[in-house]
């Protein structure tokens, strides 16, 4: 009986719409292939975003591995895009991002690594996607790659450019398999929505 009640509660939770956390403002950035990417290019697609930098010695590698796992788990007919913004655009130019993406088996048709002017990245990251990134002062750095403190979350955006979910990706007690499953369920719900 307890299992049936728990199952009914879970189904009721899944039936509720995902919350809307805000609208993504228009932007113009450049992907790892040197192509311009705007919000209009993502309209009609569900997309999952994070913020990383290629010289990161901390959580970025784990986050990119988790993004790869999601890329590999998406069904063949899925139109979902994966977006990794860099918080280090002075260094992370398209060729650097392309090499980094290849290291993780990123499909450049699905997974875009975006760079551009620092103010444009900061605007879309913090104001629209609720992703934080703060440059560390040189005297606070533990090593040469310890450049930024940044969010370790994935943010899911619907086909209309609305932020609809936030998922912690790393840290103590975080089960990577459960994170992947929760993200995939949210993607599926948003892809089926009109």
Wavefront OBJ file of the C-alpha trace (Angstrom):
o trace
v 0.000 0.000 0.000
v 2.826 2.431 0.879
v 4.438 1.763 -2.508
v 1.181 2.524 -4.302
v 0.756 5.801 -2.392
v 4.347 6.807 -3.081
v 3.868 5.987 -6.765
v 0.667 8.048 -6.912
v 2.416 11.027 -5.251
v 5.307 10.732 -7.710
v 2.894 10.662 -10.683
v 1.025 13.683 -9.299
v 4.326 15.549 -8.959
v 5.235 14.724 -12.565
v 1.844 15.981 -13.733
v 2.513 19.451 -12.311
v 4.115 21.902 -14.738
v 7.735 22.817 -14.166
v 8.115 26.270 -12.578
v 9.133 29.294 -14.655
v 12.164 31.036 -13.135
v 12.500 33.753 -15.758
v 12.930 34.595 -19.420
v 16.300 34.431 -21.182
v 17.182 37.801 -22.717
v 18.450 37.986 -26.284
v 22.193 37.479 -26.757
v 24.787 37.079 -29.481
v 27.754 34.806 -28.773
v 30.093 32.591 -30.817
v 30.316 28.797 -30.713
v 33.355 26.524 -30.922
v 33.103 26.502 -34.728
v 33.236 30.303 -34.935
v 29.512 30.578 -35.769
v 27.271 33.240 -34.259
v 24.622 31.927 -31.864
v 21.640 33.966 -30.675
v 18.572 33.237 -28.602
v 16.641 32.979 -31.889
v 18.823 29.989 -32.864
v 17.614 28.180 -29.745
v 13.914 29.033 -30.021
v 11.882 25.901 -30.557
v 14.539 23.809 -28.775
v 14.767 22.699 -25.188
v 18.296 23.440 -23.991
v 20.486 22.630 -21.041
v 23.143 25.160 -20.014
v 26.104 25.389 -17.673
v 29.131 27.630 -17.182
v 32.681 26.293 -17.336
v 36.182 27.287 -18.437
v 38.724 25.099 -20.192
v 41.635 25.778 -17.810
v 39.542 24.759 -14.790
v 41.238 22.361 -12.402
v 38.074 22.014 -10.333
v 34.475 21.022 -11.114
v 34.387 21.851 -14.853
v 35.730 18.458 -15.903
v 33.044 16.687 -13.847
v 30.359 18.981 -15.216
v 31.476 18.377 -18.803
v 31.529 14.612 -18.216
v 27.960 14.832 -16.869
v 26.916 16.906 -19.879
v 28.461 14.211 -22.114
v 26.457 11.537 -20.294
v 23.279 13.514 -20.948
v 24.232 14.010 -24.611
v 24.736 10.246 -24.961
v 21.452 9.438 -23.166
v 19.235 11.707 -25.273
v 16.932 9.771 -27.605
v 17.824 9.853 -31.336
v 14.857 12.105 -32.205
v 15.585 14.670 -29.507
v 16.171 18.273 -30.639
v 17.606 19.322 -27.279
v 20.698 21.525 -27.403
v 23.475 21.567 -24.814
v 25.098 24.923 -24.080
v 28.341 25.458 -22.164
v 29.190 29.115 -21.619
v 32.794 29.995 -20.831
v 33.571 32.319 -17.976
v 37.071 32.852 -19.435
v 36.438 34.347 -22.911
v 39.840 36.042 -23.177
v 41.441 32.590 -23.255
v 38.575 30.354 -24.399
v 38.441 31.343 -28.052
v 36.594 29.087 -30.538
v 39.609 26.852 -31.373
v 40.287 26.248 -27.654
v 36.601 25.490 -27.028
v 36.495 23.198 -30.063
v 39.472 21.194 -28.788
v 37.903 21.027 -25.318
v 34.601 19.836 -26.787
v 36.352 17.142 -28.827
v 37.988 15.920 -25.607
v 34.468 15.165 -24.324
v 33.062 13.796 -27.575
v 30.760 16.786 -27.990
v 28.522 16.599 -31.043
v 28.939 20.137 -32.502
v 25.417 19.938 -33.954
v 23.971 19.458 -30.470
v 26.502 20.749 -27.897
v 27.723 24.308 -28.307
v 30.513 25.902 -26.300
v 29.903 29.647 -26.347
v 32.291 32.551 -25.976
v 32.092 36.263 -26.680
v 32.452 39.624 -24.975
v 32.767 39.269 -21.197
v 29.822 41.602 -20.545
v 27.553 39.633 -22.921
v 28.465 36.325 -21.263
v 27.987 37.818 -17.798
v 24.603 39.204 -18.812
v 23.187 35.964 -20.191
v 24.813 33.839 -17.473
v 23.843 35.777 -14.376
v 20.834 37.853 -15.423
v 19.068 35.236 -17.555
v 20.332 31.794 -16.569
v 21.070 32.485 -12.885
v 24.628 31.169 -13.311
v 27.317 32.890 -11.246
v 30.985 33.345 -12.102
v 33.450 35.506 -10.191
v 37.085 35.983 -11.118
v 39.428 35.246 -8.223
v 41.972 37.853 -7.231
v 45.533 36.749 -8.051
v 46.493 36.624 -4.361
v 43.562 34.252 -3.640
v 44.471 31.693 -6.310
v 45.819 28.338 -5.169
v 47.384 27.587 -8.577
v 47.591 28.972 -12.119
v 44.287 27.359 -13.138
v 42.375 28.568 -10.057
v 40.875 31.548 -11.903
v 37.136 31.601 -11.138
v 34.525 30.617 -8.632
v 31.405 29.624 -10.571
v 28.086 27.826 -10.419
v 28.084 24.066 -10.701
v 24.479 23.767 -11.816
v 22.706 22.822 -15.000
v 19.852 25.080 -16.063
v 17.117 23.829 -18.372
v 15.380 26.232 -20.758
v 12.151 25.532 -22.640
v 11.322 26.110 -26.307
v 10.164 29.678 -25.571
v 13.418 30.638 -23.823
v 12.117 30.351 -20.253
v 14.279 28.915 -17.461
v 12.333 25.899 -16.151
v 14.713 23.889 -13.968
v 17.916 24.091 -11.958
v 19.980 20.996 -11.151
v 23.069 20.778 -8.907
v 25.724 18.667 -10.651
v 28.580 18.204 -8.208
v 29.210 18.200 -4.498
v 28.935 15.942 -1.517
v 25.921 13.670 -1.569
v 25.100 14.359 -5.233
v 24.284 11.150 -7.107
v 25.351 11.700 -10.759
v 22.958 9.029 -12.007
v 20.004 10.654 -10.239
v 20.965 14.095 -11.598
v 21.101 12.680 -15.129
v 17.714 10.972 -14.697
v 16.064 14.119 -13.316
v 17.474 16.225 -16.160
v 16.363 13.698 -18.787
v 12.837 13.555 -17.318
v 12.620 17.376 -17.393
v 13.910 17.470 -20.980
v 11.343 14.869 -22.018
v 8.499 16.830 -20.393
v 9.558 20.088 -22.047
v 10.116 18.476 -25.451
v 6.574 17.036 -25.355
v 5.066 20.398 -24.346
v 3.716 22.634 -27.056
l 1 2 3 4 5 6 7 8 9 10 11 12 13 14 15 16 17 18 19 20 21 22 23 24 25 26 27 28 29 30 31 32 33 34 35 36 37 38 39 40 41 42 43 44 45 46 47 48 49 50 51 52 53 54 55 56 57 58 59 60 61 62 63 64 65 66 67 68 69 70 71 72 73 74 75 76 77 78 79 80 81 82 83 84 85 86 87 88 89 90 91 92 93 94 95 96 97 98 99 100 101 102 103 104 105 106 107 108 109 110 111 112 113 114 115 116 117 118 119 120 121 122 123 124 125 126 127 128 129 130 131 132 133 134 135 136 137 138 139 140 141 142 143 144 145 146 147 148 149 150 151 152 153 154 155 156 157 158 159 160 161 162 163 164 165 166 167 168 169 170 171 172 173 174 175 176 177 178 179 180 181 182 183 184 185 186 187 188 189 190 191 192 193 194
